[in-house]
Amino acid sequence: MTAWTPKLTNVKGRNGTTGTGVFVDAGGVVTFTAQIVARTETAAATDAGFGLTLPVPAKSGVRIVFPLSLDGRDADRGVWTGEGQIYAGSDGKTIDRLRVTGTSNGAAVQNVTHLYGNTEGATEAEIITVSGSYVRA
């Protein structure tokens, strides 16, 4: 496995997150796990929410959905499941959207647009984990 540093995309102002990740690139398929830790409050630049860099670009023109978990830790004391999406129109360099289940609309997935980090009573950081495999560019 090779280490890499994933980063959030579509961040407004200061990015209060750190990222760690590992991946394997074999036979044209990349398998990865990325973890983003929100140490301080971080907001998305638009309501489209955060995206995430990939270790190796994915094949463009293919829609891919990855499993995602958001551990709210002390901010909300919960773990939410969701998805990271690469859209068919994407250039394949990033995961376009990070989305988790919400509390409204029948638990529909909603864009992750804000991480509390160390604000609003949180004593430990929020953690986003995304894993999966995709065909490399």
C-alpha positions in Angstrom: 0.0 0.0 0.0 1.1 3.5 -0.7 0.3 6.5 1.6 -1.2 9.7 0.3 -2.7 12.8 1.8 -6.4 13.3 0.7 -7.8 16.8 0.9 -11.3 18.3 0.9 -12.3 20.3 -2.1 -14.8 23.2 -2.4 -13.7 24.6 1.0 -14.6 28.2 2.0 -11.7 30.1 3.7 -9.5 28.1 6.1 -9.5 24.3 5.8 -9.4 23.0 9.4 -9.0 19.4 8.3 -6.1 16.9 8.0 -6.2 13.9 5.8 -4.5 10.4 5.7 -5.0 7.7 3.2 -3.6 4.6 1.6 -4.1 3.1 -1.8 -3.1 0.2 -4.1 -2.9 0.7 -7.9 -2.8 -2.7 -9.6 -4.0 -3.9 -12.9 -5.6 -0.6 -13.8 -7.8 -0.6 -10.6 -7.2 1.7 -7.7 -8.4 0.6 -4.2 -8.3 3.3 -1.5 -9.2 4.4 2.0 -9.2 8.1 2.9 -9.8 9.6 6.3 -10.5 13.3 6.8 -10.3 14.6 10.4 -11.9 18.0 11.1 -9.8 19.6 13.9 -11.4 23.1 13.5 -14.7 24.4 12.0 -14.7 24.1 8.2 -17.3 25.2 5.7 -18.0 24.4 2.1 -17.7 27.2 -0.4 -21.1 26.3 -2.0 -24.2 24.3 -1.1 -22.8 21.6 -3.4 -20.7 20.6 -0.3 -17.3 19.1 0.0 -15.5 16.9 -2.5 -12.3 14.9 -1.9 -9.1 14.5 -3.9 -8.2 11.0 -5.2 -4.8 9.4 -5.2 -4.9 8.6 -8.9 -7.4 10.0 -11.4 -10.4 7.8 -12.2 -11.5 7.0 -15.7 -13.5 10.0 -16.9 -17.1 9.6 -18.0 -18.0 6.9 -15.5 -20.3 7.4 -12.5 -19.0 5.8 -9.3 -20.5 5.7 -5.8 -18.3 4.9 -2.8 -19.4 4.1 0.8 -18.8 6.9 3.3 -19.2 7.3 7.1 -19.2 10.5 9.1 -18.4 10.1 12.8 -19.9 13.2 14.5 -18.0 12.4 17.7 -18.8 14.8 20.5 -20.5 17.4 18.2 -23.6 15.2 17.7 -22.7 11.8 19.2 -23.6 9.9 16.1 -22.3 8.1 13.0 -24.0 8.7 9.7 -23.6 6.6 6.6 -23.6 8.0 3.1 -21.8 8.1 -0.2 -19.0 9.8 -2.1 -19.9 10.3 -5.8 -18.0 10.8 -9.0 -20.4 12.0 -11.6 -20.2 10.8 -15.2 -19.4 14.4 -16.4 -16.4 14.6 -14.0 -12.8 14.8 -15.0 -12.1 12.0 -12.5 -9.5 13.9 -10.4 -11.8 14.1 -7.3 -14.8 12.7 -5.7 -17.4 15.4 -6.6 -19.7 15.1 -3.6 -19.6 13.8 -0.1 -23.2 13.1 1.1 -24.7 11.6 4.2 -28.2 10.6 5.3 -30.2 13.4 6.7 -33.0 13.6 9.2 -35.6 14.9 6.8 -37.1 13.7 3.5 -37.1 10.1 4.4 -33.4 10.0 5.3 -32.4 11.2 1.8 -28.7 11.9 1.3 -27.6 15.5 1.7 -24.4 17.2 0.8 -21.8 17.6 3.6 -21.4 21.4 3.8 -20.1 22.0 7.3 -17.8 20.3 9.8 -17.8 21.5 13.4 -14.3 20.4 14.4 -13.7 21.9 17.8 -16.8 24.2 18.0 -20.2 23.9 19.7 -18.9 21.7 22.5 -17.0 19.1 20.5 -14.0 17.9 22.4 -12.9 15.5 19.6 -12.8 16.0 15.9 -15.3 14.8 13.4 -14.1 12.0 11.0 -15.1 11.3 7.4 -14.0 7.9 6.0 -14.4 7.0 2.3 -13.3 3.6 0.8 -13.6 2.0 -2.5 -12.2 0.9 -5.9 -12.3 2.4 -9.3 -10.8 2.1 -12.8 -7.8 4.4 -13.2 -7.6 7.0 -16.1 
